[in-house]
Amino acid sequence: MIIAKNLSKEFNNNIKAVDNLSFHIKKGETVGLIGANGAGKTTLIKLISGLLKPDGGFVRIFEDNPIARKAKKGPFMGVVSGQRCSGRYDKGKGANTATLQDDLSVELNMELVKAIYRIPDDRYNKKLSELTDALGLSSFMKYRVDQLSLGQRMRAEIAVVLLYEPELLILDEPFIGVDLIAKESIRQILQKMFNDRNTTIILTTHNVEEIEKICERVILIDKGRMVFNGSFDHIKYSQVSINSLSAELTDKIPDMQDLPVTKYTIENKKITLWYDSKVISTKDLTAYILSRCKVKDLLIRKPTVEEIIRNIYEEE
């Protein structure tokens, strides 16, 4: 489906936005692309979709150079970006995407996509009804796109791309301005596409919780370079044993020198310990604290996914 080999892209400031990346994404995979602002995520997506030409290496989608792809019936790629302006349609040239025309209503945008992608009437009506109900589009179908709120526009952008059922779907920050109910609807639609059509999905978002709910695999990049490429479960369970215990004490601070903890901090009468539960169990650590001092309050926390990913970045 997607093969990248030694892929690189450099801009005028001599900073490599993408630096020697190699990876393979199989058909039907759901992959989360994670990185801080400026890590190179959007540049990588533009290289995959044919909107940028690489300076080094190569990328292939559907066994083709994405820039050189000719107009044909398929397979199609769909790209939705919360950071890209609408205003043009592009069929068969690189991205194979459809974005909203500002001066048309949402309804007319849908009909235009139907014509461009030659979607049969029965399939179009069924899919449009499904997307309208799931994404709550009916209240603004007659509105011009430039009259929509950010959340409405994102829902319409997603609907117009899903209308022609692309085999490869790239979502770059698709949840910007989208409320919780719409987010859940989008997730359900993506899950249905994955189950029914074996759609390949690439998702970038700053909300790691969304990655966790949708993607089986993650690629972490930092300053254009790959930091991690593997299953999401591997990220979680490789570091999930590092917990923290916070205790608010009413008397003396116990001696911590002999405890096998990663680190600890003391502030007034509050002590916080970070420990590996594979080395010392939570039960034993709690028993040690309770046997040596009076505890007013005690809190045990497992790391969030965001904290786990931050730890991986710091280790790299």
N, C-alpha and C positions, 0 to 999 in steps of 0.2 A: 504493500500500500504506500508507505513512505520510507524512503531510504535517504539518509544524509551521510556524507562522507567528507570529513575534514572541512566542513562548511565554515566559511569566514566572511565577514563583512566589516569594512572599515569606512569611517566617514572622514570629513575634511579635518577634524581635530586630531587625527591620527590615533584615535581611540577605537579599538576593535569592539564593536557592539556584539558581534558573534565571533568567537575565537576557536576555530578548529573543532567544531562540534561534529560528532558522529553518533548516529542512533538509527534504530529501525522500529517502525510502528506497523504492526500487522493489522490486517483487516479485522474489524470488530473489536479492536482494543479501545478502552477509554483511558485517556492519558491526561493527567494534570500537569501543566507547565507552571512552575513556581519560581519566583524570584522577586527581589526588591525592585523598586522603581529604578530604571536605568540598568537593570541586569541584562537586558537584551531580548526579553520575551517578545515584544511587538515586532522587533526587527526580524527575529526568527520566523514569526508567523508570516511576515511579508515575503520572506525568502521562500517559504513553503508554498505560499499561494501565488507566487509568480509576480508579485508587485515590486520586488527588488531583485536585482541581479547580483549573485554572489561575487566577491572578489577572489575567492579561492574555494576549492572543493566543489561539490555538486550536491543537488537534491533532486530526487525523482518522486513523483506522485503518479500512481496508476502506470508506472514504468515509463512515464514521459517527463521531459523537462517542463516544469510548470510555466515557464515563460514562452516556450515554443508550442504549447498546446494549441491545436486548431479547433475551430468550431465543429462540434459533432454532437450526437445525441447524448452521449454520456461516456463514462460515468461523470457525475457532477460533484463539484466541491461547493460547500456553502460556508460563507464567512460572515459572522456577526461580530461587530466591534462596538463596544460602548464608547470608544474614543475616536471613532471615525465619522466624519460628516456624511450625511446622505446626499443624494442628488444625481446618481447616475446608475445605469444598468450596464452590466458587463457579462456577455454570454460567450463562453468558449474561449476567452482570452485570459489565460493565467488563472485568475481566481475563480472563474465560473460562478460568480456571486450575483445576487440581486439586492440592491439597496433602494431605499425609498426615494421617490421623486417628491421634493418639497411642495411643488405647486399642484400636486394631484391629491385627491382624497385617498384614504387607506383602501377603500373599496376599489377604486380605479387602479391603484398600485397592484392589487391582487390580480385584477383582470389582465393587466399588462404582463405580469409574470406568467400567467396562464398562457397567453399568446406566445411569449418568447420561448417558453419551454415546452410548448405544444402539449399541454396537459389535457387529456381527454375530459369531456364534460362531467361524466359520472365520477371520475376520480377527483377532479377539482372540487365539485360540490361536496363530496364526502369529506375531503381533507379540510376545506375551508370551514365547514360546519364544526368539525372536530376542534380546529385551532381557535375559532371564534369563541366557542364555549369554554375551552380550557384556559384561554388567556384573557377572557373578558373583553373582547374587542367590540362587541355589538354597540356599545354606547358611543363609540367614536369612529365607526366605520365610514361615516359620511364626512368626517372632518378632513380638511387639508392637513398634510403632514406637518407644515410649519405652524399649525395651531395646536399641536399636541404637547402635552407635558413630557418631561424626560422619561418618566416611567411608562407612559402610554407609547411613546416613540420606540422604546426598547422592546416592548411587547410586540408592536407591529413589525419591527425589524426582524425579530425572531420568527414570527409567523410567516413573513414573506419568503424567508429562506427555507423554512421547513415545508412550505407549500409544494416545492418540487422534489422533496425527499432526497437530498444529496447523500451520496455514499460516504463522503468525508465531510464532517461538520466541525468547523473551527469556531470556538466561542472565546472572544477576547474581551474580558470584563463585561459579560452580558447582563449582569445583575445590577448595573448602575441605575439607581433611581427606581428599582423594582421593589414593590412591597412583598411582605412575607408570603401572602397568599399566592401571588403571581409566581414567586420563586418556587414554591412547592408545585404549582401547576407545570412550570417549565421542567422541573426535575422529573416529574411523572411522564411528560412527553418524551424527554430524552431517554428515559428508561424503556419506554415503549418502542422507540426507534431502535434502540440497542437490541431488545428482545425480538422484535418482529422482523427487522431488516438487517441486523448485524452491522449497523452503522458504526463507522469509526469516528470517535469524538476526541477532540483536543480542547481542553478548557484551561484558560488562565483567569485567575481571580486572586485578589488579596485576601479573600475570605477562605481560609484553609478548610473550614467546616464544609463549604460547598464542594471543594475538591474531594474531601473524604466521602461525601454522600454519593458522588457521581463516578469517581475515577478509581480504577483498579491499580494503575501504575502512575508514578510521578517522575518527572524530570526536573531537577533543581538546577538552576543556572545562576551564576554570580559573576558579574563583570564579563559576560559573554562566554564564560567557560562552564562546563558541566561539573556540578558538585556531586550529584547523586542521580542514578537512573535505576529504578527498581520498583518493587511492589510497595504500595502504601502501607500495607501491614508490616513490612520490614522496617520502615521508618518508625512506626509506632512502637513495635515490640522490641526493637533493638535498644531503645533508651527508656522504655516505659517503666522500668524498674527503679529509676531515680526519682524518689519521692521526697517530700518535705514534711517535717513535723514542727508545728509552732505551738509553744506552751507559754501561757501567761502564769507566772509564779507569784506566790504570796510571801515567800521567804527566800532562803538562800538559793544560789545557782549551783547545780550539781557539777562535779568534776567531769569534763568531757574528754580528757586526754587519752583514756584507754578505749574509747568507743570507736568502732570502725566506720566512722561517718566521712562523707566526702568533704564537707565543710560545715561550719556553724557560725552564727552571729548572735551577739547578745546586745540588747538595747533595753536599758532600764531593767524591768523585771520580766522581759519577754525574751525567750530563746528560740531560735529557729535552726533546725538541723536538716541538711540534705544528706540522704543516705541511699545506698543501693539495697533494695529489699532482697536481692539474691545473696548479699553478704550478711546482713542482719535483718531479721524479720521485723515488721511493724509491731508485732505483739511483744517481742523481746525489748525493743527500743522503748516502747510505751511503758512497759513494766519497770524498766530501769529508771525512767524519769519519775514515775509515781512512787517508787520505793525510796527515793532520796530527797524529795521535796514536796511541798504542798502546791497543787496545781489548781488555779482558778478557772482556766479555760484551756482547751487543747484542740488543735485542728491538724488533720492529716490531709495532704493534697497530693494527687497524682499530676504529672505534668500535662499541660494542654498540648495539642498537636502543634500549635504555633511555637510553643516553647521548645518542643522537640526539634522542630525544623531550625529554629534559631541556634540551638546547640550544635546541630550538624554544620551550619555555616561557620560558627565560631571555631569548631574543631578543624575545619578545612582551612 
